[in-house]
Amino acid sequence: MMKKCKLTVLKTTLQEDLAKEYGIPGLGPCPLMKEGQVFYADYAKPEGFCDEAWKAVYQYVFSLAHGSEGWYFDDWMNTEKHKGVAICSCNDGLRPVIIKIERMESED
């Protein structure tokens, strides 16, 4: 049975050197996502979640919701300490948002 995942915005960042070189004047961290925001999802993008961020993380949400435990030959996440968790980011290279994805124990 598929389980839901909890998505928590851990950080909104700004790569200042890259933003200075390539961004528009006054560019700051992502205005759409806020640190501490929490969303719940399984296979569908949660309401209010950034479309571009969803494109970057949905495969991890889908995988965790279906019971995945391991990631890429165990060279990324400490799955012994953080079972059912992935730390991902959106694909904005100037102001990436860091998102924690956790599989919930219940199906609802």
C-alpha positions as CSV (number, residue, x, y, z in Angstrom):
1,M,0.0,0.0,0.0
2,M,1.3,3.4,-1.0
3,K,2.1,5.8,1.9
4,K,2.1,9.6,1.9
5,C,5.3,11.6,2.3
6,K,5.9,14.7,4.3
7,L,7.9,17.4,2.5
8,T,9.5,20.0,4.7
9,V,11.3,23.1,3.3
10,L,14.6,23.1,5.3
11,K,16.3,26.0,3.6
12,T,15.9,28.7,1.0
13,T,19.3,29.6,-0.3
14,L,20.9,32.1,-2.6
15,Q,24.2,31.4,-4.4
16,E,25.3,35.0,-4.1
17,D,28.3,34.7,-6.5
18,L,26.2,33.1,-9.2
19,A,23.3,35.5,-8.6
20,K,25.6,38.5,-8.9
21,E,26.9,37.2,-12.2
22,Y,23.8,35.8,-13.8
23,G,20.7,37.0,-11.9
24,I,18.6,40.1,-12.2
25,P,19.4,43.0,-9.9
26,G,18.0,42.5,-6.4
27,L,17.5,38.7,-6.8
28,G,16.9,37.0,-3.5
29,P,16.0,33.6,-2.2
30,C,12.9,31.9,-3.7
31,P,9.8,33.9,-3.0
32,L,7.5,30.9,-3.5
33,M,8.8,28.5,-0.8
34,K,9.3,29.4,2.9
35,E,11.5,27.7,5.4
36,G,9.4,25.5,7.7
37,Q,6.6,25.0,5.2
38,V,5.2,21.5,5.3
39,F,3.4,19.6,2.5
40,Y,2.0,16.1,2.1
41,A,2.1,14.1,-1.1
42,D,2.1,10.6,-2.6
43,Y,2.0,10.8,-6.4
44,A,0.4,14.2,-7.0
45,K,1.9,17.6,-6.5
46,P,0.5,19.1,-3.3
47,E,-1.4,22.3,-3.6
48,G,0.8,25.4,-3.2
49,F,4.0,23.5,-3.9
50,C,6.2,25.1,-6.6
51,D,5.8,23.4,-10.0
52,E,9.6,23.5,-10.7
53,A,10.5,22.1,-7.3
54,W,8.0,19.3,-7.8
55,K,9.6,18.4,-11.1
56,A,12.9,18.0,-9.2
57,V,11.7,15.9,-6.3
58,Y,8.6,14.0,-7.4
59,Q,10.6,10.8,-8.3
60,Y,11.9,10.6,-4.7
61,V,8.4,11.2,-3.3
62,F,7.0,8.5,-5.5
63,S,9.8,6.1,-4.6
64,L,9.5,6.6,-0.9
65,A,5.8,6.4,-1.0
66,H,6.2,3.0,-2.6
67,G,8.6,1.7,0.1
68,S,12.1,2.4,-1.3
69,E,14.8,2.3,1.3
70,G,18.1,2.7,-0.6
71,W,19.5,5.4,-2.8
72,Y,22.2,5.1,-5.4
73,F,24.4,2.4,-3.9
74,D,24.1,3.9,-0.4
75,D,26.6,6.7,-1.3
76,W,24.2,9.5,-0.6
77,M,21.8,9.2,2.4
78,N,22.6,7.5,5.7
79,T,19.6,5.1,5.4
80,E,20.5,3.3,8.7
81,K,20.1,6.6,10.6
82,H,17.4,8.2,8.4
83,K,15.3,5.4,7.0
84,G,12.7,6.6,4.5
85,V,14.2,10.0,4.1
86,A,15.7,11.9,1.2
87,I,17.2,15.4,1.2
88,C,16.7,17.1,-2.2
89,S,16.7,20.5,-3.8
90,C,14.8,22.2,-6.5
91,N,16.5,22.9,-9.8
92,D,17.0,26.6,-9.5
93,G,20.7,27.0,-9.7
94,L,20.8,30.6,-8.4
95,R,18.4,30.1,-5.4
96,P,17.9,26.4,-4.7
97,V,15.4,25.3,-2.0
98,I,16.4,22.4,0.1
99,I,13.6,19.9,0.9
100,K,13.4,17.0,3.3
101,I,11.1,14.2,2.1
102,E,10.0,11.7,4.8
103,R,7.8,8.6,4.3
104,M,4.9,8.7,6.7
105,E,4.1,5.5,8.6
106,S,0.4,5.6,8.0
107,E,-1.4,5.5,4.6
108,D,-3.6,8.5,5.3
